[in-house]
Amino acid sequence: MEPEPDLHDLLRTLRVWSPEVTTLPAFDPDTAPPDPLPLFTAWFAEAVAAGQPEPHTMSLATSDADGLPDVRTVMLHGADTDGWSFASHSGSGKGRQLAARPYAALHFYWPALGRQIRLRGPVESAPSPEAQADLHARSTGALAAALTGRQSEVLGSVAELERVSQDAWERAQREPDAPAPTWTLYRLRPDEAEFFQGDAQRRHVRLKYRRTDGSSPAGWLRELLWP
């Protein structure tokens, strides 16, 4: 029998930002735009061009009514002047937490470029017709998953999941406009946004935007952070 791997030995064999798979571009914060959305859009496009797998996935951190934190990976549905959007069922764990404490944080990590983006701010629900339109613009599989519902509830068996999922898939194919009443489109409107560019000498560049009360012409204050 082979010995079980030692976690610490494995960790010591790993590298961060290996030059074989990672390019660390220069980032001059003095050239950054006055608000974070254009910079996010540019960095997102560059992550796609660099071949970053699934650049539209992000970590979503919330807290429950008692203030206990939670985090999971979700998909970005869009970003504009209204905020960064994602979706879920209102009765899911994240949906219940956002109802109790409508404030969250998002985190993107794109190791192909040694970049991170962090956002945090209040979260609001989009009108239901907008959420349904967003859902029906997605794939049949996405609609089937939404129609399955019961997200985060206790599941009796894998067989039950297979049966319900198959029924939902068949309905999604038969009714591409079928409504999913609890499906909710959420928007996080950031109060803060941080852009992190890794550096091989660990002189990482961290540019933080903070929303102001209007004292700044663009509505944002920019400042550098120590790495």
Stockholm file with secondary structure:
# STOCKHOLM 1.0

chainA/1-227         MEPEPDLHDLLRTLRVWSPEVTTLPAFDPDTAPPDPLPLFTAWFAEAVAAGQPEPHTMSLATSDADGLPDVRTVMLHGADTDGWSFASHSGSGKGRQLAARPYAALHFYWPALGRQIRLRGPVESAPSPEAQADLHARSTGALAAALTGRQSEVLGSVAELERVSQDAWERAQREPDAPAPTWTLYRLRPDEAEFFQGDAQRRHVRLKYRRTDGSSPAGWLRELLWP
#=GR chainA/1-227 SS CCCCCCHHHHHHTCCSSCTTTCCCCCCCGGGSCSSHHHHHHHHHHHHHHTTCSSTTEEEEEEECTTCCEEEEEEECCEEETTEEEEEEETTSHHHHHHHHSCEEEEEEEETTTTEEEEEEEEEEECCHHHHHHHHHTSCHHHHHHHHHCCTTSCCCCHHHHHHHHHHHHHHHHHCTTCCCTTEEEEEECCSEEEEEECCTTSCCEEEEEEECSSCSTTSEEEEEECC
#=GC SS_cons         CCCCCCHHHHHHTCCSSCTTTCCCCCCCGGGSCSSHHHHHHHHHHHHHHTTCSSTTEEEEEEECTTCCEEEEEEECCEEETTEEEEEEETTSHHHHHHHHSCEEEEEEEETTTTEEEEEEEEEEECCHHHHHHHHHTSCHHHHHHHHHCCTTSCCCCHHHHHHHHHHHHHHHHHCTTCCCTTEEEEEECCSEEEEEECCTTSCCEEEEEEECSSCSTTSEEEEEECC
//
